[in-house]
Amino acid sequence: MTSKRALIMAALCGSALCAAAGAPQGAGAPPEGPALAETRLVLDKWIETQQVIARERKDWQQGKDMLESRLELARKEAATIDEKLKQVEAASAVSAKQRAAIQADIAKLKQSSERLSSAAYRLEANIRLSFPMLPDPVQTKLKPLYDRIPPHGATTKVTAAERFQNVLGILSEAMKANNEIPVVFEVRTLANGKPAEVRVLYVGLGQAYYLSTAGEAGIGRPSTNGWVWEASNGIAREVLKAIEIQEGKRPPAFVSLPVVLK
């Protein structure tokens, strides 16, 4: 991974754009200068950010529609299996030929159900790998759903439809969190080795910055074993500015903070 400086707060700049767009231009207006150039840059970055968000929402909607279709199919097949089993149990007077045909249909339906269960198992395995990479507030919110995922290799009586529904709920909340920039209070271990309450600014699911009341700052990034946090007091001023913008204490503006791209 290579660290570099990047502008990440374009999503916070909506108010500044509106103010710049509404400024009057008359005969006495000053010529184009740094302020106008910066406003245009903000507008370009804001448009670019909106385009990225639109693409991500479209991709997620397509994935969600696919999972919902599979969920509905699983529900229908489960109901069909139940109905066929009842028919078999009540078919004592049915001819052997008719009984064989019903049993053949049940076998086919069971095969389909097994394929759906295998697909749900693969999705659950991916969620188990990805869950530690979610921010702590998102993990706390999703834990009730995550705890419903059967342990790896364990047998379960939960239907494929229920498992698909559980996976869909987790993915939906994770995608929602990826489009948000919340500020939360957490306890982090500072450079002196002591824990302290800090304000943490999460940028979606891939980056975070914290700031203590004493002005100590740091950066957090996800890993397969959970989030990794490192002190970086040199960015304290910019982190404070970003947090106050998000909390509405400052007007929107660009904030330059380090980002690691993979």
N, C-alpha and C positions, 0 to 999 in steps of 0.2 A: 504494500500500500504506500502510496506517496501522498504526503501532506502538502497542501497548497492553500493559498488564500482564495476565498471565493465569496461572492455576494449571495447571501442566502435569505435576506429578509425582504425580497421583492413583494411577497404576499401581504406585507404589512403596509404597503404604500398607497392603498386606495384613496385615503383622505387627502394625501398630498397631491395626487393626480387631479382629484376633483377641484382642489383649490387652484392649481395651476391652470386648469382648463377654463375656469370661470374668471380669470383676471382680465380686466378691460384692456384693450389696445386702442390708443388714440394717437392724436398728433403729438402729444407730449410724452408718449411712452419711450423709455430708454431703448437703445439698440440691443440686439441679441447679445447676451453675455453669458458668463458661467452659469448663472441661475437658470436661464432658459435652456441651456444645453443640458444641465443636470436634469431638468424636468423632462426633457425629451428622452433622456437615457432611462429615467424612472418609468416613463410610459412604455418604452420598448421592452424593458425587463418585465413589467407587469403583464403586458400582452403575452409575452413568451411564457410566463408562469401560468397564466390562464389556459393557454393552449396545451401545456403539459398536463395540467389537472384534468382538462376535458378529455384528453386521450386516455388517461388512467381510469377515469370514471367509465368511459366507453368500454375499455377492456374488462373492467370489473363487472359491469352490467352483463356483458356477454357470458362471462364465467358463471355469474349468479344464475342467469337464465338456464344454462346447461345443468347446473346442480339441481335447480328447482324441477326441471323436466325429469331428471333421474329420480328425484324424491317422489314425484307424483307416480312415476312408473313403478317404483318399489311398493308404494302404498296399494296400487291397483293389483299388483301381482300377489301381495300378501293377502289381500281380501279374496282374491281368486283361489289361492291355495286353501284358505280356510273353508271356502264354500265347497271346493272339490272334496276335501276330507270329510265334510259332513255328508256329502252325497254317497261317499264310499261306505261310511258307517251305517247309513240308512238304506243301503242297496242290497240287503240280504236276499231280496226277491228278484234282483236284476240278473239277467242271463250272464253266463261266464264271458261271453264276447263283449257285452256292454261294460262289464266290470274291468276287463282287460284294457278297453279303450280309455276308460276314466283313469285307470292307474298309469297308463302311458302319458296322458295329459299332465297328471300330477308330477310325474318324473321330469317332464320337460320344464314345468314351472319351477320345480326345485332346482334344476340346473341353472335357470335364469336367476333365481334368488341367490344361489351360490356365487354367480358371477358378480352380481351387485354387491354382495358382502365382501368379495375380494377387492372391488373398487373402493368401497368404504374403508377397508383395512389399509389400503395404500395411502389414502388421504389422511387417515388418522396417524399413520407413521410419519408423514411429512409434517403434520402439526406438532407431533412430539419433538421433532428435531428443531422446529422453528420457534416453539413457545419460549425457550430461554432467551431468545433474541429480542423479545418484545420488551418495551419499557415496563418498569415495575407497576405504574398505575394501570396499564393495559392488562398486565398479567392478573392483577387483583380483580379487575372487572370480569375477566374471562374465566377465572378459576372455577366457578360453579359448572360451566360448560366443559372446561378441560377435564375436570375430575370425572365426568361422565364417559370419557373415552376409556374403553377397556384396556387393561395393561397389556403390554406386548406379549403375544403368545397365549394369552388367557382365552378360555372359552367364555362365550357370553350368550345370554338368551335375548339380548336386545335385537330388535329387528333391523334389517338393512335400512328401512325407511327412517327409523328413529336415529340411526347413526349418521345418515346423510343430513338429516335436519340439524343435528348437533354440530357437524362440521360446517354447515352453511352458516350457522349462527356465529361461530368463531371467526370465520373468514370475513363475514360482513362487518363485525366490530373492528377487526384488525385493519381492514381497508379504510374504515371511517377514521380511525386513529392516525392513519398514514397521511391524511389530508388536513390534520390539525396541528396547531402550534401552541400547546398549552403551557402555562406556568404553574408548577406545583411545588409544594414544600416537601422535602425529603431529608433524611439524615444521611450524610456522607462523611467518610473518613478524610480529613484534610491532610495537608502535607506534613503536619506535626504529629500525625498518627492518632489524633483525637477525633472522635465523631462530633459532628455539629449539624444543626439544622441549616439547610441552605434552600435557596430558591433555584429550581431547575427549569430551564426552558428547553422543551423537547421540540425538535423539528421533525415532525412525522415519526417514523420508526427507525431512522438511520443516524441521528445525531442529537446531541444534547449538550447544554452548557449550564454550569452551576455557579452560584455566587453566594458566599456567606455574609453574615452581617459585618464581619471584620474586613470584608473586601477581598477574601481569598476566592480565586476562581479556578475552574477546571473544565475538562472536556470529557464527555462520555460517548462511547461507541459500542454497538452490539457485537457480540461474538457468540460462537456456538455454546460456550459455557456461561453465558450471561453477559451483562454489560460490564465493560472495562472503563474505569475512571482514572484520569491522571490530572495532577495539578498543573495549572497554567496561569499563574497570577498576572502575566503580561497582558492578558485579554480582559482583565476585570472591568475596565472602563467600558469596553464595547459590549460586554455581556450585560452590564447594568443598563446601558442605553437600550439594548434590544428588549430586555425584560420590561423596562418602563414604557417602551412603545407598545408592547403587547398588552400591558395593563392599562393603557390609555392615559398614562401620565406624561407622555411626550407625543409630539406630532409625528406622523409616519416619516421615515427616512431610511436611507441605505445604511446598513451596518456590516462592516467587514469582519468576518470571523473565520477561523481555520476550519476546513472541511477535508475529510479523507474520502477519496473516491476509489471504489473497487472496480 
